[in-house]
């Protein structure tokens, strides 16, 4: 896969190049230190994946992401940043990024994230995925409309709440004193009722439905 690195720190770009080019399926085809250059180079090089820093010196990474996706919708953009706040997280997703990885993540985590988004998936760093689901639950609970949970049963709400707390299927089963297969069935029903195919698709669902407000 052909990668474009966007970060205003030369030492960070050098480290990323060294890390990623150690993998035979990855090639760094360019580097940029600001958002405007990223837009120009993306149009010129047409990379497969762009690693996009959020805090750039000229324009925010989400503005650069939005501009690139408008011209090159097939290009995959993965946010790589020191910021873990909800504001930046949702701004990048709303702009069209396919994932969000903090710079504190392990090198293996970044490599895995690149492969996930390149394969067409959405990658969320675990702590951010948990934040997202918890935000969805909070907003749904505050909504007194009977359809706030999109028809989820009380048990499905319990399962979703425990998933938001980061529990595995086995831990959810132990907590609710049900079988793992029952938990898996509840998870499948939750995704079906929300019209999703995987947990990560909850991101775009929540933004589309206005369950998460992106600060402008």
Buried (B, 14 or more C-beta within 10 A) or exposed (E): BBBBBBBBEEEBBEBBBEBBEEEEEBEBBBBBBBBBBBBEBBEEBBBBBBBBBBEBEEBBBBBBBBBBBEEBEEBBBBBBBEBBEBEBBBBBBBBBBBBBBBBEBEEEBBBBBBBBBBEEBBBBBEEBBBBBBBBBBEBBEEEEEEEBBEEBEEEBBBBBBBBBBEBEBEBBBEBBEBEBEBBBBBBEBBBEBBEBEEBBBBBEBBBEEEBBEBEE
